Amino acid sequence: MKLFELVGCDKDNGFSPFVWRTKLALAHKGLEAELVPLHFSEIRNTLEFSGSKTVPVLEDGDNVISDSWDIACYLEENYSDKPSLFGGDAAKVGLNLLSLQIGKSLLMPLFKTIAADIHDVLHDMDKDYFRKSREQRIGCSIEEAAEDFKTPLKLFKGNLWPYSQHLKSEDFLAGAAPAYSDYMLYSTFLWARGSSMKKIVDDNDPLVDWLSRMDQLFGGLGGQVKYIG
Amino acid sequence: MKLFELVGCDKDNGFSPFVWRTKLALAHKGLEAELVPLHFSEIRNTLEFSGSKTVPVLEDGDNVISDSWDIACYLEENYSDKPSLFGGDAAKVGLNLLSLQIGKSLLMPLFKTIAADIHDVLHDMDKDYFRKSREQRIGCSIEEAAEDFKTPLKLFKGNLWPYSQHLKSEDFLAGAAPAYSDYMLYSTFLWARGSSMKKIVDDNDPLVDWLSRMDQLFGGLGGQVKYIG
């Protein structure tokens, strides 16, 4: 298997939250993939064969799958003898809704919080592209985002409340053991951890203990991620 | 079975969103309960036997269960021969998280939107209690809430986005057929429909078609709810 991912200057430090969903899903299934690190500027040409303009793209023999959710569904279906990612059809439908929730209420404000930090860890050849495309998305300049990160960070933290509450009664989002819902949320934190020094969770939040449980999974796969500016 | 519920002036028009979750869960299981309508002021004394200070409370033979989530779990476990509400353990854990999401992102802003309307449909004996307890919760007077309903309504509508998106690809939140996740969201709308004239969904929203599908379930159980001011 080959997994195409996005990196900044440091080729060993992929930080795309959607690629992280796939990395964790592969680890959950006990599968290994060779990582192919790409800069933004390399993605379009390299991934032309896949029909996708974004990472992750997974090559598994003759199968080429893009989009982290489609990859998770592919792995669940084609490696059904391995531990389940979703826990059944009803849970799978719920995860689609959860992914939309996370996108709207967490990824969006977090992106605004760390957009300038991501810009800084990118390879120079990517910086113009990132600036042009992302300034449009966040509605302000990278410099303004760097200045005003506290507003979206406050929104992000406020939107963590349901997850924190849930983790008061459960070890993992998925219950007694981690599964894909945990990977969807955890990848959000790894995104920030690999690209920013900002502290995005309060010390007394139940998410802190959950993060340390997540960090220990799969031989410390996510726990090894750190900011290298 | 007996189901204790909250009503305003109109005893046939219970509007508590949590009681609605239970009514729909009972209908999903094909079970019937005698409704016991209560005003706010009657709840404490009448429900003393249950140990709960809030509705819903369900009496099922010798069993007395309170809290809509505990009731749903009770029904799922004790009427496991009937159609499943959750669709398995993994989905059940996800529903706990969804309930927290709905509470924070929908029920809270919607309450602020319709607080003054709810006040108006209550029996006179409940109005003082409601005003005192709820003004504290929303941080402003009933009159101020009546004036400034557009701000929380905008927040509510914005937070509907993940559900609308999800319903572009699914007939129901739970997939091809309705289940407890649908009842959690639908009860939110029935709450507003029974107590307020405000329009809380835009005409072109995929939620409109979903609402009409939900209205047709169980012989039009929720579809019959209308505002009687």
Boltz contact constraints between the chains, C-beta under 6 A:
constraints:
  - contact:
      token1: [A, 87]
      token2: [B, 90]
      max_distance: 6.0
  - contact:
      token1: [A, 88]
      token2: [B, 88]
      max_distance: 6.0
  - contact:
      token1: [A, 88]
      token2: [B, 90]
      max_distance: 6.0
  - contact:
      token1: [A, 90]
      token2: [B, 87]
      max_distance: 6.0
  - contact:
      token1: [A, 90]
      token2: [B, 88]
      max_distance: 6.0
  - contact:
      token1: [A, 90]
      token2: [B, 91]
      max_distance: 6.0
  - contact:
      token1: [A, 91]
      token2: [B, 90]
      max_distance: 6.0
  - contact:
      token1: [A, 91]
      token2: [B, 91]
      max_distance: 6.0
  - contact:
      token1: [A, 91]
      token2: [B, 94]
      max_distance: 6.0
  - contact:
      token1: [A, 93]
      token2: [B, 174]
      max_distance: 6.0
  - contact:
      token1: [A, 93]
      token2: [B, 175]
      max_distance: 6.0
  - contact:
      token1: [A, 94]
      token2: [B, 91]
      max_distance: 6.0
  - contact:
      token1: [A, 94]
      token2: [B, 94]
      max_distance: 6.0
  - contact:
      token1: [A, 97]
      token2: [B, 166]
      max_distance: 6.0
  - contact:
      token1: [A, 100]
      token2: [B, 162]
      max_distance: 6.0
  - contact:
      token1: [A, 100]
      token2: [B, 165]
      max_distance: 6.0
  - contact:
      token1: [A, 100]
      token2: [B, 166]
      max_distance: 6.0
  - contact:
      token1: [A, 101]
      token2: [B, 101]
      max_distance: 6.0
  - contact:
      token1: [A, 101]
      token2: [B, 162]
      max_distance: 6.0
  - contact:
      token1: [A, 104]
      token2: [B, 161]
      max_distance: 6.0
  - contact:
      token1: [A, 104]
      token2: [B, 162]
      max_distance: 6.0
  - contact:
      token1: [A, 161]
      token2: [B, 104]
      max_distance: 6.0
  - contact:
      token1: [A, 162]
      token2: [B, 100]
      max_distance: 6.0
  - contact:
      token1: [A, 162]
      token2: [B, 101]
      max_distance: 6.0
  - contact:
      token1: [A, 162]
      token2: [B, 104]
      max_distance: 6.0
  - contact:
      token1: [A, 165]
      token2: [B, 100]
      max_distance: 6.0
  - contact:
      token1: [A, 166]
      token2: [B, 97]
      max_distance: 6.0
  - contact:
      token1: [A, 166]
      token2: [B, 100]
      max_distance: 6.0
  - contact:
      token1: [A, 174]
      token2: [B, 93]
      max_distance: 6.0
  - contact:
      token1: [A, 175]
      token2: [B, 93]
      max_distance: 6.0
